[in-house]
């Protein structure tokens, strides 16, 4: 059953949402006994127009009985609800996790995809697809979107579906900061280029290293072109970023062994935006880098964090404790580890 649900979520994600919605309507009516449309719409946080279309369909299927005083579940509807219960426990299990994490960290939205990105390629792809949907759901045509680099954000770029009503011609994608010097496809510059092309938007690039010495930082910032691009990046309304394990990121950055030990001793468990966080979400070290600064993240209207894998649970928790996320996209393995600590 679980495998079948995972396949359905991958192939027919919209069907899963429809099933959840119609189940919620039938279940709420059954629990209430007899209920009017307006009262039912309010309890389900649904417009009366949308609810009317759904209840008319459920009536046509013989699952609801609609009278002048309200509506009730038919005998066939009750039998269907009983048969659906085991299935819905599996389907709604992730919804329960989403609600727990959303409430625990004060987030606007949490999306959890089934599986473990540490062990499953398809889960990584689904994570990217969910991240792409989350981004498109909040984008406007005049947006500036700042994007970090990394494997997960590269997958988000690949999964961006270009089937929009119209291209986002006045939107801009920009790198959140410089590059790490690793594979080009995982660099923020490459990712913003891919994202922009997929949705018909524009993009700007930042051709500087992620890690800079003080003298190099000051010299680069004196350059008018570099400074203008950095100021443009810092105006981003939306930030979408990955979340890294602290020790993995110091390895990828090839930091000096003494600095690595200082970061370790400071209790760093997570890295994001060039900042290292301890388990309580406190910054214990930050890299000198051109691009987004912490105040820019606080000022952004929408911050989307995306990460997956059981191994990332502690890192995700630390960044959530930092307290600037609005939308979180993670996988089931990470989610189940996170809720163990709540």
C-alpha positions in Angstrom: 0.0 0.0 0.0 2.8 2.5 0.9 4.6 1.8 -2.3 1.4 2.4 -4.3 0.8 5.7 -2.5 4.4 6.9 -3.3 3.9 6.0 -7.0 0.6 7.8 -7.0 2.1 10.9 -5.5 4.8 11.0 -8.1 2.6 10.3 -11.1 -0.7 11.9 -10.0 0.0 14.5 -7.3 -3.1 16.5 -8.1 -5.3 13.3 -7.8 -4.0 12.9 -4.2 -5.0 16.5 -3.4 -8.5 15.9 -4.8 -8.9 12.7 -2.9 -7.8 14.4 0.4 -10.3 17.3 -0.3 -13.3 15.1 -1.0 -12.5 12.8 1.9 -12.3 15.8 4.2 -15.8 17.0 3.0 -17.4 13.6 3.5 -15.7 13.1 6.9 -16.7 16.5 8.2 -20.3 16.0 7.1 -20.4 12.5 8.8 -18.9 13.9 12.0 -21.5 16.8 12.0 -24.5 14.7 11.1 -26.5 17.3 9.3 -24.8 20.5 8.1 -25.5 23.5 5.9 -23.2 24.5 3.1 -22.1 27.8 4.6 -21.2 26.2 8.0 -19.4 23.4 6.2 -17.4 25.8 4.0 -16.3 27.8 7.1 -15.2 24.6 9.0 -13.2 23.4 6.0 -11.8 26.9 5.2 -13.2 26.5 1.6 -15.2 29.0 -0.5 -18.9 28.1 -0.9 -18.5 28.1 -4.7 -15.7 25.5 -4.6 -17.6 23.5 -2.0 -20.8 23.6 -4.0 -19.1 22.0 -7.0 -17.6 19.2 -4.8 -20.8 18.5 -2.9 -22.8 18.3 -6.2 -20.4 15.7 -7.5 -20.5 13.7 -4.3 -24.3 13.8 -4.4 -24.3 12.6 -8.0 -22.1 9.7 -6.9 -24.7 8.8 -4.2 -22.3 9.6 -1.4 -24.2 12.7 0.0 -27.9 13.4 0.5 -28.8 17.1 0.2 -32.0 18.4 1.8 -33.5 21.8 2.4 -32.2 21.7 6.0 -28.6 20.7 5.0 -26.6 17.7 3.9 -25.8 14.3 5.3 -23.6 11.4 4.4 -25.5 8.5 2.7 -25.1 4.9 3.6 -22.9 4.4 0.6 -20.9 7.4 1.7 -20.4 5.9 5.2 -19.3 2.6 3.7 -16.8 4.4 1.4 -15.4 6.3 4.4 -14.8 3.1 6.3 -13.0 1.5 3.4 -10.9 4.6 2.8 -9.8 5.0 6.4 -6.6 2.9 6.1 -5.6 4.6 2.9 -6.2 8.0 4.3 -4.1 7.3 7.4 -1.2 6.8 5.1 -2.0 9.8 2.9 -2.7 12.1 5.8 0.2 11.0 7.8 2.5 13.4 6.0 -0.1 16.1 6.5 0.0 15.6 10.3 3.8 15.9 10.1 3.5 19.1 8.0 1.2 20.6 10.6 3.4 19.7 13.5 6.5 21.2 12.0 4.7 24.3 10.7 3.3 25.0 14.2 6.5 24.2 16.1 8.6 26.6 14.1 6.0 29.2 13.2 6.2 28.6 9.4 3.6 29.7 6.8 3.8 26.4 4.8 5.5 23.0 5.1 5.6 20.5 2.2 6.9 17.0 2.9 7.6 14.5 0.1 7.7 10.8 0.8 11.0 8.9 1.0 14.6 9.6 2.0 16.9 11.7 -0.3 19.9 10.1 1.3 19.0 6.8 -0.4 16.5 7.5 -3.2 17.1 9.4 -6.4 13.4 9.7 -7.0 12.9 11.3 -3.6 15.6 13.9 -4.6 13.7 14.6 -7.8 10.3 14.9 -6.0 12.0 17.2 -3.5 13.1 19.4 -6.4 9.6 19.3 -7.9 8.0 20.3 -4.7 10.5 23.1 -4.3 9.7 24.3 -7.8 6.0 24.3 -7.1 6.5 26.2 -3.8 8.6 28.9 -5.6 6.1 29.3 -8.5 3.2 29.6 -6.0 4.7 32.8 -4.5 6.4 34.4 -7.6 5.1 37.6 -9.2 6.1 39.0 -12.6 8.2 41.8 -11.1 10.1 39.7 -8.5 13.8 39.5 -7.7 14.5 35.9 -6.6 17.9 35.1 -4.9 19.1 31.5 -5.2 21.9 29.7 -3.5 23.9 26.9 -5.1 24.1 23.2 -4.3 22.7 19.9 -5.4 19.2 20.4 -4.1 18.7 23.8 -5.8 20.1 22.4 -9.0 17.3 19.8 -8.9 14.7 22.5 -8.2 15.9 24.3 -11.4 15.6 21.1 -13.4 12.1 20.5 -12.1 10.8 24.0 -12.8 7.9 23.4 -15.1 7.8 26.1 -17.8 4.0 25.6 -18.5 3.0 29.0 -17.1 0.0 31.1 -18.3 2.6 33.6 -19.5 6.4 34.0 -19.2 7.6 36.0 -16.1 9.5 38.5 -18.4 9.9 41.2 -15.7 11.1 38.8 -13.0 14.8 38.4 -12.2 16.8 35.4 -10.8 20.1 36.3 -9.1 22.7 34.2 -7.2 22.6 34.8 -3.4 26.4 34.9 -3.3 29.5 33.9 -5.1 30.5 30.4 -6.2 32.2 27.6 -4.3 34.5 26.6 -7.2 32.9 23.1 -7.5 31.0 21.5 -10.5 29.5 24.3 -12.6 26.0 22.7 -12.6 25.8 23.2 -8.8 27.0 26.8 -8.9 24.4 29.5 -8.1 25.2 31.3 -11.4 24.3 28.2 -13.4 21.2 27.5 -11.4 19.8 31.0 -11.8 20.4 30.8 -15.5 18.5 27.6 -15.8 15.6 28.8 -13.6 15.2 32.0 -15.6 15.2 30.3 -19.0 12.6 27.8 -17.8 10.1 30.5 -16.8 11.0 33.1 -19.4 12.5 35.5 -16.8 15.8 37.5 -16.8 18.9 36.8 -14.7 22.1 38.4 -13.6 25.3 36.7 -12.5 27.9 37.3 -9.8 31.4 36.2 -11.0 33.2 36.2 -7.7 34.4 33.5 -5.3 32.2 32.5 -2.3 35.0 32.9 0.2 37.1 36.1 0.2 39.9 37.5 2.2 39.2 41.0 3.6 41.5 42.8 1.2 40.0 41.0 -1.8 36.5 41.7 -0.5 37.2 45.4 -0.2 38.9 45.6 -3.6 36.0 43.8 -5.4 33.4 46.0 -3.6 35.1 49.1 -4.9 34.3 47.9 -8.5 31.2 49.8 -9.6 29.8 46.9 -11.6 30.3 44.4 -8.7 28.8 46.8 -6.2 25.7 47.4 -8.4 25.0 43.7 -8.9 25.4 43.1 -5.1 23.0 45.9 -4.3 20.5 44.4 -6.8 20.8 41.0 -5.2 20.2 42.4 -1.8 16.8 43.8 -3.0 15.4 40.2 -3.5 11.8 39.8 -2.4 12.2 36.0 -2.5 15.1 33.9 -1.3 15.2 30.1 -2.0 18.1 28.3 -0.4 19.5 24.9 0.6 20.6 23.8 4.0 24.0 22.1 4.5 25.6 20.0 7.1 28.3 22.2 8.7 31.2 19.8 8.5 30.3 18.8 4.9 30.4 22.5 3.9 33.7 23.2 5.5 35.1 20.2 3.5 33.6 21.6 0.3 35.0 25.0 1.0 38.5 23.5 1.8 38.9 25.7 4.9 42.0 25.9 6.9 42.2 23.0 9.4 42.5 25.4 12.4 39.4 27.3 11.3 37.6 23.9 10.8 38.4 23.0 14.3 37.2 26.3 15.6 33.9 25.9 13.8 33.5 22.4 15.2 34.3 23.4 18.7 31.7 26.2 18.4 29.1 23.5 17.9 28.2 24.3 14.3 25.7 21.7 12.9 24.3 23.6 9.9 25.3 26.1 7.1 23.2 28.3 5.0 23.7 31.8 3.4 27.4 31.4 4.3 26.6 31.3 8.0 27.3 28.4 10.4 24.6 27.7 13.0 24.7 25.7 16.2 21.8 23.5 17.3 19.9 26.5 18.8 20.0 28.4 15.5 22.7 30.9 16.7 25.4 32.0 14.3 28.8 30.7 15.4 30.8 31.7 12.3 30.1 33.5 9.0 32.1 33.7 5.8 33.2 37.0 4.3 31.2 36.9 1.1 29.7 39.2 -1.4 25.9 38.9 -1.8 23.1 38.5 0.7 23.7 39.4 4.3 21.7 38.3 7.4 19.7 41.6 7.4 18.6 41.0 3.8 17.2 37.6 4.8 15.3 39.2 7.6 13.9 41.8 5.2 12.9 39.4 2.4 9.2 38.8 2.2 9.4 35.1 1.4 12.3 32.8 2.5 12.0 29.2 1.2 14.3 26.5 2.7 14.7 23.2 0.9 16.6 20.1 2.1 16.2 16.4 2.4 17.6 13.2 3.9 17.6 11.8 7.4 21.2 13.0 7.7 20.1 16.6 7.3 17.5 16.6 10.1 19.7 18.3 12.7 20.9 20.9 10.2 17.3 21.7 9.2 16.3 22.1 12.8 19.1 24.5 13.4 18.2 26.7 10.5 14.6 26.7 11.5 15.5 27.8 15.0 17.3 30.7 13.4 13.8 31.8 12.6 13.7 33.4 9.2 12.0 30.7 7.1 8.5 31.1 5.7 8.2 28.0 3.6 9.9 24.7 4.2 10.2 21.8 1.7 11.7 18.6 3.1 11.4 14.8 2.7 9.7 12.3 5.0 12.9 10.9 6.5 14.1 14.4 7.6 10.6 15.3 8.9 10.3 12.2 11.1 13.7 12.8 12.7 12.8 16.5 13.3 9.5 15.7 15.1 11.3 13.3 17.5 12.9 16.4 19.1 9.6 18.4 19.3 
